[in-house]
Amino acid sequence: MAHALEFEQPIIELENKLDELRHLSNKRDVNITEEISRLEKKVQKLLKETYESLSPWQKVLVARHGERPQFLDFVGELIEDFTELSGDRRYGEDKALIGGLGRFRGYPVMIMGHQKGNNLESRLRHNFGMPKPEGYRKAQRLMDLAEKFSLPILTFVDTAGAHPGIDAEERGQSEAIASSIERLLEIKTPVVSIVTGEGGSGGAIAIAVANVVLMMEHAVYSVISPEGCASILWRTAEKKELAAAAQKLTAQDLLKLGVIDRIVTEPLGGAHRSAKAAIAMVGDALELSLKQLSKLSGDEALQQRRRKFLQMGQKEL
């Protein structure tokens, strides 16, 4: 792997030994099949044990992994005839949030999501997946189009948060986010959202007010990053691991709390180890959700979405 996380080092060491044995077996006329098989089982066991016992902070690291599939990877594998729609018709184009029309397994859909980039050049072009106001206003424009043509909306969430710069604030960042949330509570078309990596604050929920909210197994979803939370509560980002545990930001915690509806299982060792398999699993979950929502009328989809979010945080007295 190009980038291994610190807690994955024992796994990487075993995998390197396994590669050496395979190379030796190919170059020399020696039978080490049993040893290779034994080591393969040991790697799989260690992967399973490691990923079944990840701490919340380790989940954050996995969610941020640079080799996890991103929005354009999902589009490339799952969407046919994708046509990107650019610009907010007010200020300009924002490459941090990409959207357009396409076909998903026979369904005509409007699709949008955050794109972080996977090298320095693309990360700068996509602003590390942190949209500015024009990104959210573009999203609203696409939501309106989807409603006009009765298209279901699929959204892919993977952002550390909305861009916090002065230029974004000058152009109305908070208003753009709030308007995007409001628009999702007004449109009469089904909406399915999935958190694929980081779901950070308003920058995430601006496109995640959905009838069905899915979350990949090792994704995270929170109102602030663990580093930001620790800096506020303890005046130091060094307490980030403690903050991550307190925030209940994992998919497993959020399912229990009712914030999300379903967890999408990832391949053993995380989506960054087998991107195509992970994308296929996401595709299956999206298809199931769309089939269920297709039974609702536009008014029913809207009312179900509103009830879902109004009920969050309520408890019986």
C-alpha positions, 0 to 999 in steps of 0.5 A: 500500500502507498500509505499505511496507517500506524496501527496497520504496521504489523499487518504490512510486515506480514504482507511483506513477508508473504510477498517475499515467499511468493517471489521465492516460490516463483523464482526457485523450484521449492515447495513452500505452498503450506508456509504461504497458506499459513501466512495468508491465514495469519494475515486475514486473521490479524486484519479481522482482529484489528478492524473489529477492534478499532478505536474511534480515533483509528476510525477517523484515520481510516475515514481520512485515508487517501486511498478510500474511493471518492465521489468520482470513483463512485461515479465511474463505477456506478453511474452510466451517461454521467453529465456534469452540471457546473456553476451556481449561476451567481458567482462561479463553479466550485470543484469541491462539490460535483454534481450532475445527471446520470443513470444508476442501475436503470434509475435516472438520477441526480447525483452530487458529492464532495471530491477531495482529490488524491494528489496535491494538484487535484486536492488544490483543484478540489479545495480538499473537498471543502465547498464554498458558498457557490458549491452549496448554491450549485447543489440547490440548483441541482436539487431544483432540477431534480424536483422539476423532472421527478428524479431521485437524488443521490448524495455522497458525503466526504468532507472535513467541513465547508471552506472556512476562509474569509472569501467564503464568509464574505459570500455568505457561507452559513446562509448557503449551507442553511439554504441547502438544508432548507431546500432538502426539507422542501423538495418532493423527490426521494433523497438517499445520502451516504457518508463515505469518508468524513462527514464534517459539520454543516459542510456535510449535512448541507447535502445529507438531509435525506429520506435514507442516510447510509454510512460506510462501516469505517466512515465518521460523522460529527459536528466538528473534527476531534482535533477541533473538539479537543482544542475547544474543550481541553485547549489542545489538539493532543486530546483528539483521541479522547475527543473522538471517543466522546463524540460518538462519531462512528457508524456503529454509534450513530446507528444506535442513536438513530442519526443514520439508517443503515451501515454499509459493510466494507471489505476486510481491512477497509475500503482503501484495500479493495475500492471496487468491492467497496463501491459495489457494496455501496451500489447495492445499498443505494439500489435497495434504498431507491427501490424502497423509496420508489413506492412513495409519492413526492408528498410522501417522500417529503413528509417522511424526510421531515418527520425523520429529522424533526424526531431526532433528539426527541425523547419521551418524558 
